[in-house]
């Protein structure tokens, strides 16, 4: 099976460390569940091509658009 990292979309090689994430695909009438699995490189892995932000650095959200407003103050 070919595993693709959900963060960097790079291939995860056989024997390489991997983090497996489980997602509920559906709940069946008998109470059992069907699971979907996804995979990522471990945090900080040199092989992961995803950009990792430091704890002090937030994502670039761009400029605020005043037309979006907040709650009752929408334009």
N, C-alpha and C positions, 0 to 999 in steps of 0.2 A: 504494500500500500504506500502511496506517495503522500507524505504529510506536508502541508504548507502552513507556514507561520501566519497567524491571523493579524500580527502587527506589521511585519515587514513584507509579507507575501513571498518570502524566500523559502526554498525547500529545506526541510529538516531531514538531515541524512540519517541513515540507519546507524544505531548505536549512539547518536547524539542525545544529550539531555533534552528533555521536553517537558512542558507543562501541559497537562490534559485538562480541558474545561468541559464540564457536562452541562448540557442545556436540555430542558424538558421539551420534547417535540410535541407530544400530545398526551393527554390523560384518557385512558380507555374506560368504558363503562364498568368494567370489573374492578376498577381502582388501580390497575397497573399503569405504568407509564412507559412511553417510548422515549429513549434518550438519543440526542445528537451530540457528537463530540467534536470539539475543535482543539487545535494545538497551537502553542506558541513556544518560542525559545525562552529559556529562563531569563528573569530580569537581569540586565547587565551582561548578557552573553555577548561575547565578541563576534559571534557569527550572525547576530540579529542586526539587520540593516535599518531598523526603526530608529528614529530620532528620540532619544530619551531626554526629557526635561528634568532639570534639577528641581529639588523641592521648593526653591525660592522663585523659580521662574514659571510663570503661568503661560497658557497658550495665547497666541496672538489673536485677539478678538476683533481687531480693526477699530475704526472710529465709531462712536455712538451716533446713531441716526435719530435725531429728536422726533421725527415723525412716528417712530415706533411707540413712544410714550411709555408710561408705567401705570397700570391699573386705571383709575378714574381720570387721570390726566391725559388720556389719549387725544390726539388731534383729529 
